Amino acid sequence: MIWSQITIPGKPRILMIDGTRNTQGWENEFAARIFTVLKRKGLDLVGNAPLRPSQPKDLVAVLDGQDYFNCLFLLCHGEAADVPEDTNLAAYWPSLSNYGSLTPKLLAICSWETPDLETGESILDARDSFAQIALVPGSALSQRAAGLFYLKFFTELDLHADDSIMGKMVWFSHAKAKEILRRRSLTGEIKVRC
């Protein structure tokens, strides 16, 4: 894989958004566990808990003050049929991509079970969007695999990105996270554009 010359200024500072509205009853706890572990590892996260909007358009108020983060970590449903549509990636991506004045950021999408491959590909293809670097599910993932992947990815990225996030660092962190899934015999794929 070849990475781009894109550089996102600053050490990783993560805004974690739990867009699931806890519709299946376990998602808030899942997001809180990931947040707590990342915080305990010393990563720079915005706030004291994941942001929990009631609908995608609620993000506008948060994005207005966007200078305080350079990584947007969105947990949402993929194409699950048994959850409200406004908790799916297909609802969040238009709100984010149409916002208009977002500075370049790393966008990481965490979903599980049935991924939204079409929206995921549109994110990877949107090279002129704010998501200059993007990670999206490319296959079904268990909750455990999704959580473990992103814990490893952000931990590695934080170790290697002192004053900026570069494509090479993202590629390396992605490779390390893939390897931990392989070693634990967990299936699933997260695609990356870096």
C-alpha positions in Angstrom: 0.0 0.0 0.0 1.2 3.5 -0.8 0.3 6.3 1.6 -0.2 9.9 0.6 1.8 13.0 1.7 -1.2 14.3 3.6 -0.3 15.7 7.0 -2.9 16.6 9.7 -1.4 19.1 12.2 -1.1 18.2 15.8 -0.7 15.2 18.0 -3.9 13.0 17.9 -6.7 14.6 19.8 -9.8 12.5 19.5 -13.5 13.5 19.5 -15.4 10.2 20.2 -19.0 10.2 19.1 -21.4 7.4 20.0 -24.2 7.8 17.4 -26.0 4.6 18.3 -28.4 6.0 20.9 -28.0 2.7 22.7 -30.7 1.2 20.6 -29.6 -2.4 21.2 -28.9 -1.8 24.9 -25.1 -2.5 24.9 -23.6 0.3 22.7 -23.2 3.0 25.4 -21.3 0.7 27.7 -19.2 -0.5 24.7 -18.3 3.1 23.8 -17.6 4.0 27.4 -15.2 1.1 27.8 -13.2 2.1 24.7 -13.2 5.7 25.9 -12.0 4.7 29.4 -9.2 2.5 28.1 -7.9 5.1 25.6 -8.0 7.7 28.4 -6.2 5.4 30.8 -3.5 4.8 28.2 -2.9 8.5 28.1 -4.5 9.5 24.8 -5.9 12.9 24.4 -9.7 12.6 24.2 -12.2 15.5 24.2 -14.4 15.5 27.2 -15.0 13.0 30.0 -17.2 10.6 27.9 -18.2 10.0 24.3 -20.4 12.6 22.8 -23.9 11.1 22.4 -26.0 13.1 19.9 -29.7 12.3 19.6 -29.5 12.6 15.8 -26.9 13.4 13.2 -27.8 17.1 12.7 -27.0 17.6 16.4 -23.3 17.4 15.5 -23.4 20.9 13.9 -23.0 22.6 17.3 -20.0 20.5 18.2 -18.4 20.9 14.8 -18.5 24.7 15.0 -15.7 24.5 17.6 -13.7 22.0 15.7 -10.3 23.4 16.3 -9.9 21.4 19.5 -9.7 17.9 17.8 -8.1 16.4 14.7 -9.5 12.9 14.9 -13.2 12.1 14.7 -14.0 8.6 16.0 -17.6 7.8 15.2 -19.3 4.7 16.6 -22.6 4.0 14.7 -24.5 1.2 13.2 -23.8 -0.1 9.7 -26.8 -1.4 7.8 -28.6 -3.0 10.7 -32.3 -3.3 9.9 -33.5 -3.4 13.5 -32.2 0.0 14.5 -33.4 3.6 13.7 -32.0 4.8 10.4 -30.6 7.9 12.0 -28.2 5.8 14.0 -26.6 4.3 10.8 -23.5 5.5 9.0 -25.6 6.5 6.0 -27.3 9.1 8.2 -24.1 10.5 9.8 -21.9 10.7 6.7 -24.1 13.3 4.8 -24.3 15.5 8.0 -20.5 15.4 8.3 -19.5 15.7 4.6 -22.0 18.5 4.0 -20.9 20.6 7.0 -18.6 22.6 4.7 -15.9 24.2 6.8 -14.3 21.3 8.6 -10.5 21.4 8.6 -8.7 18.2 7.6 -9.2 15.4 10.0 -8.7 11.7 10.5 -12.1 10.0 10.4 -12.4 6.6 12.0 -15.7 4.7 11.7 -16.5 1.9 14.1 -19.4 -0.3 13.3 -20.0 -4.0 13.8 -22.1 -6.8 12.4 -23.5 -5.7 9.1 -21.3 -3.0 7.6 -22.5 -0.2 5.3 -20.1 -1.0 2.4 -21.6 1.6 0.0 -21.3 4.5 2.4 -17.9 3.2 3.5 -16.7 3.3 -0.1 -18.1 6.8 -0.6 -16.1 7.9 2.4 -12.9 6.3 1.0 -13.5 7.9 -2.4 -14.2 11.4 -1.0 -10.6 12.7 -1.2 -11.7 16.3 -1.2 -13.7 16.1 2.0 -12.5 17.0 5.5 -11.7 13.2 6.0 -8.3 13.4 4.5 -7.5 10.1 6.3 -10.3 7.6 6.7 -10.8 4.2 8.2 -14.1 2.3 7.6 -15.3 -1.3 8.1 -14.9 -3.4 5.0 -16.6 -6.5 6.4 -18.6 -7.6 9.4 -16.8 -7.3 12.7 -17.7 -8.6 16.1 -17.9 -6.0 18.9 -14.7 -7.4 20.3 -12.8 -7.2 17.0 -14.0 -3.6 16.3 -13.0 -2.5 19.8 -9.7 -4.2 19.9 -8.8 -2.9 16.4 -9.4 0.7 17.3 -7.8 0.5 20.7 -4.6 -0.8 19.1 -4.8 1.6 16.1 -5.2 4.8 18.2 -2.6 3.6 20.8 0.0 3.1 18.0 -0.9 6.3 16.3 -0.4 8.2 19.5 3.0 6.7 20.0 4.2 7.7 16.6 2.6 11.0 15.9 4.3 13.7 18.0 3.3 16.9 16.3 1.3 15.7 13.2 -0.6 12.8 11.8 0.9 11.5 8.5 -0.2 8.9 6.1 2.8 6.6 6.8 2.0 6.6 10.6 -1.6 5.8 9.9 -0.6 2.9 7.5 1.8 1.6 10.2 -0.8 1.9 13.0 -3.4 0.2 10.7 -1.0 -2.7 10.0 -0.3 -3.2 13.7 -4.0 -3.2 14.5 -4.7 -5.7 11.7 -2.0 -7.9 13.1 -3.5 -8.0 16.6 -6.8 -9.2 15.1 -5.0 -11.9 13.2 -3.0 -13.1 16.3 -6.3 -13.3 18.3 -8.0 -15.2 15.4 -10.6 -12.4 15.0 -12.1 -11.9 11.6 -13.0 -8.6 10.0 -11.5 -5.9 7.9 -11.1 -2.2 8.4 -10.2 -0.4 5.1 -8.0 2.7 5.2 -7.2 5.6 3.0 -4.1 7.4 4.1 
